[in-house]
Structures are given as structure tokens and as C-alpha cells.
Amino acid sequence: MRKILDSVSNMNAAEIALLYEHIRLMEKMKSVSRGKRKPVSMEKIHEMTASSRICWSDAVAKERRDRV
């Protein structure tokens, strides 16, 4: 902790402003990720997948093969 405080105390104003902006962005990201997402209905999922021209299971299997 002391090392962090020493580093911050040695920063100039521009560096501190940039650091503060990064902190604000991280806090914003955390607050967005904490928010609850509204569940998607089965009807909506069927509607979205019905319009697809590809076989989703084949696409998922291919993607997984590429990662392995």
C-alpha cells in the first residue's frame, strides 16, 4: 500500500488526472456489471434463432473445435 501512495505522490497533475479518469471508468464498469439483466423470453429466443440461416449448434461446435 505504501508503494502505491509513494507512486501517486510522485505523479504530476496530468498523471493524477489520468489515474482518476481510469478509476472512474473502473467504477462505472463495476456498476454496470452489477446491474441485473432482464431475462429474455423463450418466444424472443425462438424468434431470433428462427431468422438465422446457420445451424447454431454446428457454429458452436466449430467455434469450440477452433479453441481446442
C-alpha positions as CSV (number, residue, x, y, z in Angstrom):
1,M,0.0,0.0,0.0
2,R,2.8,2.3,0.8
3,K,4.4,1.8,-2.6
4,I,1.1,2.9,-4.3
5,L,0.9,6.0,-2.1
6,D,4.5,6.9,-2.9
7,S,3.9,6.4,-6.6
8,V,0.9,8.6,-6.5
9,S,2.6,11.3,-4.5
10,N,5.4,11.4,-7.2
11,M,2.9,12.0,-10.1
12,N,2.4,15.3,-11.7
13,A,-1.1,16.8,-12.2
14,A,-1.7,15.3,-15.7
15,E,-0.8,11.9,-14.5
16,I,-3.1,12.2,-11.5
17,A,-5.9,13.3,-13.7
18,L,-5.4,10.3,-16.0
19,L,-5.3,8.0,-13.0
20,Y,-8.5,9.5,-11.7
21,E,-10.2,9.0,-15.0
22,H,-9.2,5.3,-15.0
23,I,-10.6,4.9,-11.5
24,R,-13.9,6.5,-12.6
25,L,-14.1,4.2,-15.7
26,M,-13.4,1.1,-13.5
27,E,-16.2,2.2,-11.1
28,K,-18.6,2.7,-13.9
29,M,-17.7,-0.8,-15.3
30,K,-18.3,-2.3,-11.9
31,S,-21.7,-0.6,-11.5
32,V,-22.8,-1.7,-15.0
33,S,-21.8,-5.3,-14.4
34,R,-23.7,-5.4,-11.1
35,G,-26.9,-4.4,-12.7
36,K,-29.4,-7.2,-13.3
37,R,-30.2,-8.1,-16.8
38,K,-33.8,-8.6,-17.8
39,P,-34.3,-12.3,-18.8
40,V,-35.0,-13.0,-22.5
41,S,-38.3,-14.8,-23.1
42,M,-38.3,-18.2,-24.9
43,E,-40.5,-16.6,-27.5
44,K,-37.9,-13.9,-28.2
45,I,-35.1,-16.5,-28.4
46,H,-37.2,-18.6,-30.9
47,E,-37.9,-15.5,-32.9
48,M,-34.2,-14.5,-33.1
49,T,-32.9,-18.0,-33.9
50,A,-35.6,-18.7,-36.5
51,S,-34.4,-15.9,-38.7
52,S,-30.8,-17.3,-38.7
53,R,-29.7,-19.1,-41.8
54,I,-27.0,-21.1,-40.0
55,C,-27.3,-24.1,-37.7
56,W,-26.4,-22.7,-34.3
57,S,-25.3,-26.0,-32.8
58,D,-22.8,-26.5,-35.7
59,A,-21.5,-23.0,-35.3
60,V,-20.9,-23.5,-31.6
61,A,-19.3,-26.9,-32.2
62,K,-17.0,-25.4,-34.8
63,E,-16.0,-22.5,-32.5
64,R,-15.2,-24.9,-29.7
65,R,-13.1,-27.0,-32.0
66,D,-11.1,-23.9,-33.0
67,R,-10.3,-23.1,-29.4
68,V,-9.1,-26.6,-28.5
